[in-house]
């Protein structure tokens, strides 16, 4: 067999694995598996810890470090991935469901087969659905190093984690590095993790949690750099749109505007003429389109000394259109003058072309000069921007694009007289950003010391006009630590107002970010889509100005108009301007301190805390029912009650739970229910103790979180996200089903089995949302159930498994023995026992079923003296015998009397049978045989019943009667 000699292009060199002594060999590897003849012999290679410097590569033939040529770059001992036109070699996608147990198969029609990370040129974008997708890359390090990448992660509806498995399949040591922090809208964050020597498998994993039709904003990743590779045997070519014009470069430079470059370029090429253009970092030039109305905008100049402003028209920069084409429009003429709008409240015009803030202690409505506040008043500090001729000094505007920096330096928003509106931007998917900075909030001088109460509020009036999927974000940053999205509005929205309440004196930055579409593109098809903000008002701002004055309290020794702070819970009396404490069971309004009407009555069943800042329930409640007093003691239920409801499933089968915490009563009105976006292994206790500014923690009377179960794939602990406040204000407690326009639908829960009335606790949330204009409300129904001991059981209506049917009103049923009223004397009865040995025992037992707890105790059993049973038997027998004899005697007497009356009656009837006109025959005076002389009519004196009984008993008879001679018609001779 013949073998041809191998040339340098037929093979390449690689190093073997390092042995125990740290050495290795350089071997030749054929580029095609034909034969192995003619290969160079193995030689000893460089030590395992050897590496080249940045801008160099290891030339394997001579085993020396050489500089990279023009058009290429090298990190020396690292690799970098900054080109994402396609998935780089070595990367892979794995898409799965997050749960091992998913919902019904019909709830996930598409599965996750089509879910993946998508290359977008300068960055790679995660999936937008609720599948779990991992971007994986394996690298073998000869020494310890690190991985670094830039990312954008703005939506907490998606979990984003980065973790590493080494060659022993062990994850990184600290899970705190696993979870990636959220970033501000339009800003890139960075994340780095140390790597150990050996094989490391890198995972970028995202999981969307879709609770409705709203899609998540994807995670973006770019510029992945891995350091710790012992050497690189080649240099990387510059990606299109960049160049390297010097040998030994460790990076490539971006081509400027109106130039372009291809891959591996040593320099950038200019577009051929003015008919073409390109953005920074472009790989080609494009033809300039004709100019349209979408390519220019108008601005207002500052007011001049005459109080006039000019309307100026400018091309959107960079200008990409042509005016010389036949169908192109021209820029409208500038210079038209109009009257300037007045200064904003709290500012004044001193004859110059600009407005100035009023000095401390003075006020102005914006049209007049600043005047000092009268005695007994103080300035109401804040900001009220309703005229937009120039951008206020504490506001700034910018433009940001997630893919590149082509809109850097452009104004994101434009002032337009009576409103401020979103600008043009570089393309439709730019973020147009408006910031307002306020260094702090504090209540008026007369209102100090009220803990946990409202310190201020920011209100803005806006509208959106959109033909695409535009979104307006309102974000808040506290102490410049983390910016969180408070609310967002998508699509066209009518003119409306939104208010955000401030509870903490800290440095705040409020941000409005507008994006016309989140689809990646480089054109301006939706340039007419915009948002308009008509006014922005911030109350109680530390560095604010005053448009009016408000009453303040004066000291006992009045000297001038100096104001003094009132103690907590005190209002200003109108007659004397002195501080006076609010009456019991009232709280002080944060918006008014003047007059007794500033003290607002607490709701039923509630009382005020020590500083009259809030009302709360002390866990005791009293109710009259049908002349019966019911006393309730819920103190054993004052600890936070929890409910895990579910499971529920997203459209693709991801399982999640709704978790509720309820702080029912007590604790001086403090909100004890805590919910957190707990995407780390920290406990809530550790979070509270470690950081007072932990922005993902919310405290309320009732709050809700979304829980991802711990059995989900790859998750070692349950995850909590989307924590929201359902109730931060206590309204009252009553047995009624309505209270201050908060209604409970009686068919929400089953009818109680007892006659004990349910007790209702009512709460509300002071923050309005896009779906709940009046805020959220919560009703907790307390039901007496003796079978539920301890904390009992909390449930939600079966009709509304999420606790709410409309997303605004939440219902809870809390069943417990502790919800029963306190026991009274109406809840037990007595039972008398038999008389034994001269004593009788009385016992007291509870009524069954027992619908009460605690309260009074059962009385002790009672003993009383009584007669023996034998004595009463004898007495009863004697009375019974006498009664029997008496009844027999009376029966005989009246029977005999009745017989005589019948006899006389029959004789009388017989006489009526004589002839007409004849008198009856005279009765014989003789006593016939068998007759008694008692046949005559006798009128006897009435005798008492006792006398008759005595006559019967003694057989003695005394007849006292009158006899009447009956006349006869017969002759006396007969």
Phi, psi and omega in degrees: 000138180262140178239130176273154180287142180278137173261173181299336181276352182272352182209168175219167184256145173219162176263147173281170175296149179289139178272186184295337180270000179084016179249167182204173182238148172266127182233157178263134181241123179293145180283339177223142185276077177253297175208174186241021183274153174076013179278146177299151178288151176298143175230159180293132183266179177296155178298158188295333182272004183287142176207158178265159179283169178299140181085002181237162175222160181271113176279107193292332183297313180258357180055050177228156178275130179235153180285145176290147179279175178297144181086000178226170178209166179206144175269001180080277181252024181215172177230151183224140179240104181236007180239120187232042172290332173212169182290120182299157178299138180100340178269148177216157178246136172228122181248131180216167165283146182286332185261142172285333177244118184244174182285191180302150184297332180285351179273358180223075188291325187264345185065201181240018183296330184262006181271133180194169169284137187244122175294136181235028179094275180272348182210171176243141189245138180282173178291158181253002182258192183260030172270161175261118184235129180248131171262120192239139174216132179252135180221144179250119182256136176276343178212168180297145180206212180203163172241139182225138175207157175257148185208163171228122187219099190244350188245117179280007170280002179227138175269132179234119181229146175233124180215168187229140169243133179269188185289352172263012180061032177255137179283173180300157186295314186253126178283348177295332176281349187286320185266130184268138183283151176293152176244165176288154177299127178082011179236147179261132173257173179228152182216134179221146181221138178288145180242144176270159176294153183106195181278130177233128176255120185261134182236125166251110188236134178234148176219118179274144176241097184262113179266354179204210181275350183290126180277150179282156173274126189290161173276136178247137180228138177211168175051058176281121181237132179239119177253145179123354174292132187297324181199162169236131185269003178207162176262154182265135178288148176296140180285160179304140182091358177230169180206163175221115185253010179228142174293151177076029180279144176256358173204175179244148181267153182274138177290138180288177179298152179063022171226168179208168176206156175260181183295136179072029184284144175267343178203167179264149182253131179285149174299150192296324178201188183288352178281353179238160177210166174206152175273174175299139178071028181273150178261358179198166176256150180235158180287140178284131179278167175292148182290142177228181179294345179281354185258003177222166179215167179244150177226164175249131178283159175300154182294141177267185182294338179273002182074029180246151174234147180255143176267120183244142178248135181224148174287144175291128181262144355288143181285123184244000183255169180242136178269343188274000178278156188296322183263016180274152176261161178259159178290127180300152179293140180260167174111355179298130183262142176222159177295138178288145172291158179295169175292156175292153179306137182093354178242163179214160178252117183266027181096354179268189183269004183224164179264146182235147179291146178294144178297160178303140179086000180238170182212161177199148177272004179100343180253346182237169177291158180288136180235148178289149178291141179296165178300140181083009178228167177219156180294140174270094188285147178164192176228139175222102181258112178228353175241131190236072174269322174226158180286128180304155185294333180264017177236151175215159182227150182204173179228141181215139177238133186290332185275322181205186185253030187290345177254010176300139179087351178271150175282128180281328182234154182232137176282144185215044175082268182267004177203168172241138187228160178294144182272196185279315184074178179276327178207174186289338181262015175288152169268122177259114196246136175232126183243143173233123183251127177230122187288348179171169178229143175211149180286171176301162181305322184283353181236099179226154171086359179280105184284138176074006181266173181291131177261333181182180178205153176240130183232135176223147179249129187212169169208154178237141178236107189224144172247352179240203183267055182289156178219135172251124179253137170246120187235154181229132175242130180250123178056027176055041181253313182201134179264126181241142177285119179274316181205156178216153180228129180247144178076190181286131179231135177291165181300125184206168180244147177226139182235133175241129185263139181254127180246000187224137176276099181209173177281126184241141169235118179261133186233133171248120180239127182241130177231126183289322177203148179262008177278134182293120179198166183238021182244183182234058181287330186249038184296335180278351173287130185205168172238141177240129173250121185271324180206150174227124182234128176236124181262152175058033177287140184299315182258028185281175176245171186243131172258351179201175178239153178230158183295146176224165182275142178254152178292166180298326175256098186286124177229102183071220182240028181291133181264148178238148178286138174278149174298161179303137177080015180249138175253171181264120178288131187295322186289320187246352185056031177256158179282136178219137185288142177296149178297164177300152178060038173223160174230154186273129178291136179286339184266353182208133178232004186258119179092156182295337179292350175290342178271109185268130181296142174287160178288171180300141178073015182231165180218165181273156174278185189296322182261015176057032180267332180216164171250148182206169176262132177273014177080002177248138183217142183234138181213137176263130180218113176050055180060021177237133181266127178250122178248131180244143176229104182261017186298329178286353176251014182286339174294157184296125175267143185235151178217124173255111186248136179145202005278160171242165183227141175285180184298336180251014171097003179291129183273139175209165180234153169263126181244124181243141171239134183234122172258099192289308189198176177078195175062029177056029178084005179288143181274104188266347180280124182242137174227144185221151169276078192271076179263026171231181178269010177289149172271164180298322181298318180293325180294315182295318182288330186272333185209124177281345184251024181291106191287343182270008181252129178238142177241135184199177170285323176221129178221165185222141174230158173259125186250128172263123187295154183289341180280002178296154184299124174083358181252127183270342180222157178296143182250141181241135182211169174055048178286129181227156178268123176265333182204122176236004179226131178273132182260308182170176179224135184199166173271352179284163181262359177229144178198115177051053176067011173259118186246146172248129175280119187295337181276007180289326184234157178297154182292138180294150181275349181248170176269003177287125183291146173286146178254131185250128172258129182245137178222166174211164175249132185279353183264125178275153176233174180296326180269338180238089185296324181266012182085177180265155175227152184223137176235127178246114180267119179266122184238132178289122178216098184300340181280348180258096183275167177066224182289347178075204185228134176253137180219167176242163182298143177294334179288333183231082186297342177272007182088350181211148177259336182242000180082357183242324180247125183248142183236137176222141174246120182247107181258129181195152172295334179288350176269002177278152179290164178288144183290142177230183181292346178280353185261006176218164177221167184253152177231123180269131180270181180283158179276121181233125177053038176083007179229144178240135184253134177244124180251153177241129182228154179288147173293140180251135356286154183276120182244042179209165177220162174046227181064220181282157177263162177295135176298155176293155179295152188241138177246138178221148180287154180205159175288158182285166181287325182297318181299313182290333174293318179295315179298318180294322180294318179296313179298323180292320180294315178299318180296324180292317180296317180299317180295322179294317181296315180296323179297314181295316182300311184286336176291316179295320179296324181291325179295318180295319181295324178294321180296312180295325180293323180291323178294325181291323179293324182294325181292339180285353181272358180290168182294157182294144180069009175253144178275153177295149181297150182289142178286148178286145179275350182277153179266115181286165181291130180088356179261164181238147181287003179274010180286342181288153177289123184238129174255100184260154174293141182292136176249154177288159178300324179295322178295317179299316179298324180292321180295319179295322185288324186263355181063015178262141188225127175241120183260117175242106183211170175243132178257143180240125180284122177276131178284147180238156179273350179284156178289154180294346181282334184286000000 
